[in-house]
Amino acid sequence: MALAFYNTLTRRKEPFVPLDPLRVGMYVCGPTVYDRAHIGNARPIIVFDVLYRLLKRLYPKVVYVRNITDVDDKINARAKENGEPIAALTARTTEAFHADIAALNALPPDVEPRATAHIAQMIALITALLERGHAYEAEGHVLFSVPSMPDYGKLSRRNQDEMIAGARVEVAPYKKDPADFVLWKPSSDDLPGWDSPWGRGRPGWHIECSAMSREYLGVTFDIHGGGQDLVFPHHENEIAQSVCANGQPFARYWLHNGYLMVEGEKMSKSLGNFFTVRDLLAQAPGEAIRLAMLTAHYHQPFDWTAEGLKQARTALDRLYLALRGVADIRAVHRDQVPLDVLAALEDDLNTPLAIAHLHELATQLNKAENDGEKAKWKGALLAAGDVLGVLQQDVEAWFRWVPEGSDGLSDADIDALIDQRITARKEKNFAEADRIRKELAEQGVLLEDKAGSTSWRRS
């Protein structure tokens, strides 16, 4: 079927028709680097990574831009709280972000612009807004005039009162309208600042993405993505700034992933259900976290549960077992994603259906009776895994995964016990062989005996 997405802007599912079929542009809002990424941050990373993988299968060139916000009041506050330089904080948390999402099998974007490297572009955009009468100066600030844009609010479809409340806008006497928002604000000597026509200062949050998307994707581009929490005010304000400054349409398709809950409740440190990606990587492999996230449709709310993570790991065990059974078979047509998997993803990224097809492929692989069939189904399973970003590990490495700092049996310990068991069986000391099997099982190690060999995996 033809690729189609639910477009937040139009509130309907639409066929995707790129501006240029030879070059698709996608911008996704990235992290504000003042702390480690939490699992709510991980959901859009994973969702739009699947979309990126799909687009790369369908179009000759895809330019995926995901920014780093490294100038923000949250960053300033955290650096002061930590007693460390802002540059050190942003460098450290950016490095941690990259490590965490790499563990989730997220591909790097084609461009990852940092806000602090694009101040000139932001100043140029603000200047254009002033010249066109969509912004004004007030007490060292430059603000966007919301009443100057008659269709402001078309993305979120909120009325004026809802927009003011939802934006949590600062009440300030210099504003001409309560909904007006900051494009540029003054910086004191102890805060990051850049010279500008309006004095030393720093940009507002929203202008950053408008400037960086224009720099790398042009005035009008294909897809803008992010979490549903960004629809208002961030994405609404991006549209306002970009359309009013450039006089042309901004992003054509808006995709938003749903909110994330934890065990049925809003994630909160006060509730004790706040988890970073790093927290979860100490419990399970990154692929299990990724698959768990993909079991719900991206547009729907998602309830993260410990049981869901356990089920995702069990599901991957089954898929990797199918691959382990054909380890000596060379896959064919490795780059051809099966049509039913492709059709599921082309239908507004229906990852739950794509995962169901993944299991069907594993079943076919397990049933295959000759090497030709095994090679075909192995290739199909791996290709399907590639577009979903799973089954990317060495099979044996998957089954030998242990959390960092684990004090359980090492691989060498396990191999030694298996050798002892093999010796016991050769000597027909089956009681000892059974004892060793039981000891390993109690340590979470499962044995699989085949003709002439024994393999193992951690449960």
C-alpha positions, 0 to 999 in steps of 0.5 A: 500500500502507499505510505500514509500518516496521521497528520496532527495538522489536519486530524486525518490520515493522509497519503505521504507525498514528499516535496521531492521524491528524491530527497525527503526531509524530516525534523524531530525535536531532540533533547535539552541536555541537562540530565539523563534521558528518561523513558518518556524521552526514549519513546520519540527517539525509537518511534522516529528511528523506525520511521527513518529506517522505513523512509530510507527503504522507500526513498533514495535520500532522507535527511533526518535532522534532530537537534540538541538544545544546549542553551536553556534556562533548565540547563542554567539552573542545573549547572548552578545547582551542580556547581559546574560550568554549563559547557561541561554539563551539556557535554557530559549529558550529550555524551550520555544521551548518545550512549543511551540511545545507541543502546536502543539501536537508534541510528544517528540522524544525518544532521544533529545541530546544536542550538549554540552553533546557530545563534546567527540564524536565530537572530536573522529569523527574529529580524525578519519577524520584526521587519514583517510586523510579527514581533516587537521589542520590549525592555530588552526582550523581543516577543512574537505578537500572537494577534499578528497571526490570524490562524495561530493555534491551527495545530493544537486547535485551542482557544485563546484562554486554553492557549494562555493556560497551556503555554504557562506563559510568563506574566510580564508587564511588557507584553502587549498580549498575554499569549505573546512569547519570547524570541530573545531575552537579555542575559546577565553577566553570569548567564550565557549570552550573545551580542545581538541588535537588541543587546547581549542575550539568548534565544527563547526555546521555540526559535531554536528549532525554527532556525535549525530546521530552515538551515538544513531542510529549507523553508518548507519541508516534509515531516516534523515529529515529536512527542504529543506534549510538544504540540502546544506551545512548542510546535504551535510557536514554531509554525507561527515563527516560521510561517510569519518570517518566511511567508511560506508554509512550514512542515507539511506532515506533523507526527506526534507520539502519544504520552507515556505512563508508568504502571498506569500512572503519570511518571513522577519522581515523587511517585517513585516511578521515574526511570531513566534509560540507563536505569532500564538498561541495567534491567534488560538489553536495549532491544527489549526496551525498544521492542516493548515500546513498539508493541503499542501504536505510536499515536496512542498513549503507552503504559510502560510496565515491568511485565511488558518489558519481561514479555518483550525480552521473552519475545526476542528470546523466541526470535533469536532462538529461531536464528540460533537454529540456522546459525550455519545457514547463509541468509538470502535476500537479506535486504528485502523487507517482507511485503506484509511487514512493509505494508504494516509500517506504511500504514501509519507505522503500525508497529504492533502488526509488524511485530506480529508478522515478525513472529510469523516469519520466525514460525516459518523459519522454525518449520523450514525443512531444507536449507533453501527454505531456511535461507529464505526465511532467515533473510526475511526475518533479519530484513524485517528486524532491520526495519524495526531496529531489532535482531541487531545483536550477535545471537550468542551475545544476546543470550549471554547478556548480563547487567553491568556489575552483575555478580552472577555466574560468568560465561567461563563459570557456565562453560566450566559447569557444562564441561563437567556435566558433559563428563558426568553424562559420558560416565553415565553419572546422570544424577550429577548431570541433573544436579549441574543442570538444576544448579545452572537453572537456579542461576537463570541459565537454561541448557539446550542439548542437541546431538553432540553439543550443548548450548545455553542461554540466560533467562 
